[in-house]
Structures are given as structure tokens and as C-alpha cells.
């Protein structure tokens, strides 16, 4: 491996990430004005998932599958997320951690959290108006978003940032 590119990757563990996502989803629903029973149910479902995943991360692995995956899978996923920063820090290759300003799944702060593990071997880049899917939003105001405001393909700025970094680094 000559280099590592982390795309919208969280520097925090899975339970912390799901806690954030549940809070952010509730905030986005409120901001969008979509306070339907279905929306409230989806918020409760995500909050319940976050609670259950945190319990698995705390060692409570026994029980039925969760969100279509075994609890053993969740435990291994959580363990991998907890080990990732140390693994990145122990590597000797350059690292680019790239995220989006409008990523509501892995916020910029969680991408910026890679800075310590990366040290001086790479950099963190947060691109404006970019989502978790690496597409572009024309606005961060969820109440104002319409179909034409949401990009459907990886934004060229993402590809450009990666290619430029690789050209400069390798």
C-alpha cells in the first residue's frame, strides 16, 4: 500500500457515530418541518438502534439480530472502529481523510478527528457542500431542499481533491 484515502470515514467508534446520527436525524426532521408520525417513528427506530449498538459495544452481545445483522457482526464492527485510529497511526503511508461539509452521517469534526492519527503524513480535507455520498447539495437548509438541489453523482471536486493529493504525495 502506497497511500490511504479515507472517504467520509469517522474517527470515532460506531456507538458514538450512531448516537450522533440519531441526534442529527431528529434535528434534520425538525428543521425540514416533516413532523409526521412516520418521521417520529423513524427517529425512535434510529435512537433504539443506537442504544442497542452501544449496549453491544459495552459487551452485551447475546440476543437476536439487530438491523439485519448478528450481534457478533456488530461487536466485530465496533471493535474495528475502535482499533482504526491506532492502526492508521501505526502505518507509515501517507493518509488523506476527506469529508464533506454537509455530511449529516459523518460530520466534518469526525473526519477532522483523523488528524492526530495521521500526524504529518497526510492531511484532512473537508469539501464545501459535499454530502456523505460525496455528492453536492446546493444548500444546507433541509427545509429548502428540492430534487434539483441534490447531486446524483460523485461531485467532481471529490475526484479532483483525491487526484491532486495523490499527484502531490506519490
C-alpha positions in Angstrom: 0.0 0.0 0.0 1.5 3.3 -1.1 -1.2 5.6 0.4 -4.5 5.5 2.2 -7.6 7.6 1.3 -10.4 7.7 3.9 -13.6 8.8 2.4 -16.2 10.2 4.8 -14.7 7.9 7.4 -15.5 8.5 11.1 -12.6 8.7 13.6 -15.0 7.8 16.4 -16.4 4.3 17.2 -19.7 3.0 15.8 -21.7 3.6 19.0 -20.7 7.3 19.1 -21.4 7.6 15.4 -24.9 6.2 15.7 -25.6 8.4 18.7 -24.7 11.4 16.6 -26.7 10.1 13.6 -29.8 9.7 15.7 -29.5 13.2 17.1 -28.8 14.7 13.7 -31.7 12.9 12.1 -34.1 14.2 14.7 -32.6 17.7 14.1 -33.0 17.4 10.3 -36.6 16.2 10.6 -37.4 19.1 12.8 -35.6 21.6 10.5 -37.4 20.2 7.5 -40.8 20.7 9.0 -41.7 17.0 8.4 -43.0 16.2 11.9 -45.2 13.3 10.7 -45.9 10.1 12.8 -43.8 8.2 10.3 -40.9 10.6 10.7 -41.2 10.4 14.5 -41.2 6.6 14.3 -38.1 6.6 12.1 -36.4 8.8 14.7 -37.4 6.4 17.5 -36.1 3.4 15.5 -32.7 5.0 14.9 -32.5 6.0 18.6 -33.3 2.4 19.6 -30.7 1.1 17.2 -28.1 3.5 18.6 -29.0 2.3 22.2 -28.7 -1.3 21.2 -25.4 -0.9 19.4 -24.0 1.0 22.4 -25.0 -2.0 24.6 -23.3 -4.4 22.3 -20.2 -2.2 22.4 -20.4 -2.4 26.2 -20.3 -6.2 26.0 -24.0 -7.2 25.8 -23.6 -9.4 22.7 -26.3 -12.0 23.5 -29.6 -11.6 21.8 -31.4 -11.6 18.4 -30.0 -10.0 15.3 -30.1 -6.2 15.1 -30.9 -4.3 11.9 -30.4 -7.4 9.8 -27.0 -8.4 11.2 -25.9 -10.6 14.0 -24.8 -9.1 17.3 -21.4 -10.8 16.7 -21.1 -8.8 13.5 -21.9 -5.6 15.3 -19.4 -6.4 18.0 -16.6 -7.0 15.4 -17.6 -3.8 13.6 -17.4 -1.8 16.8 -14.1 -3.4 17.7 -12.7 -2.5 14.2 -13.9 1.1 14.6 -12.2 1.4 17.9 -8.9 0.0 16.6 -8.9 2.0 13.3 -7.3 5.2 14.7 -4.4 3.3 16.2 -3.9 1.2 13.0 -3.8 4.4 10.9 -1.4 6.0 13.4 0.9 2.9 13.2 1.0 2.8 9.5 3.8 4.5 7.6 2.0 5.5 4.5 0.6 9.0 3.7 -3.1 9.4 4.5 -5.8 11.7 3.1 -9.0 11.9 5.2 -11.7 13.5 3.0 -15.1 14.5 4.1 -18.0 16.8 3.2 -19.2 20.0 4.9 -22.8 18.8 4.5 -22.2 15.2 5.5 -25.0 14.5 8.0 -23.9 10.9 8.6 -20.2 11.5 9.4 -19.8 15.2 10.3 -16.7 17.2 9.5 -15.5 17.0 13.1 -15.4 13.2 13.0 -13.3 13.3 9.8 -11.1 16.0 11.3 -10.5 13.7 14.2 -8.1 11.7 12.0 -5.6 14.5 12.2 -3.9 13.1 15.3 -3.6 9.6 13.8 -2.4 10.9 10.5 0.2 13.3 12.0 2.4 14.9 9.4 2.0 12.0 7.0 -1.1 13.4 5.3 -4.0 15.8 5.6 -7.7 16.2 6.3 -9.8 17.9 3.6 -13.4 19.0 4.1 -15.1 19.9 0.9 -17.8 22.6 0.8 -21.4 21.5 0.0 -20.4 17.8 -0.2 -22.6 15.0 1.4 -21.8 11.6 2.9 -22.5 10.1 -0.6 -19.8 12.5 -1.9 -22.5 14.3 -4.0 -23.2 18.1 -3.9 -26.0 19.9 -2.2 -26.8 23.4 -3.4 -27.9 24.3 0.2 -27.6 23.0 3.7 -31.1 24.2 4.5 -33.1 21.0 4.6 -36.4 22.9 4.5 -35.4 24.5 1.2 -34.0 21.4 -0.5 -35.7 20.1 -3.6 -34.9 17.3 -6.0 -32.8 19.7 -8.2 -30.7 20.7 -5.3 -29.2 17.2 -4.7 -26.4 15.9 -6.9 -26.8 12.3 -8.2 -23.2 11.5 -8.9 -19.9 11.8 -7.1 -19.0 15.5 -7.3 -16.0 16.4 -9.5 -14.5 18.3 -6.6 -14.1 15.0 -4.7 -12.3 13.3 -7.6 -10.1 16.4 -8.1 -9.2 16.5 -4.4 -8.1 12.9 -4.4 -6.2 13.0 -7.7 -4.4 16.3 -6.7 -3.5 14.8 -3.3 -2.2 11.6 -4.9 -0.2 13.6 -7.5 1.3 15.7 -4.8 2.0 12.8 -2.4 3.2 9.9 -4.5 
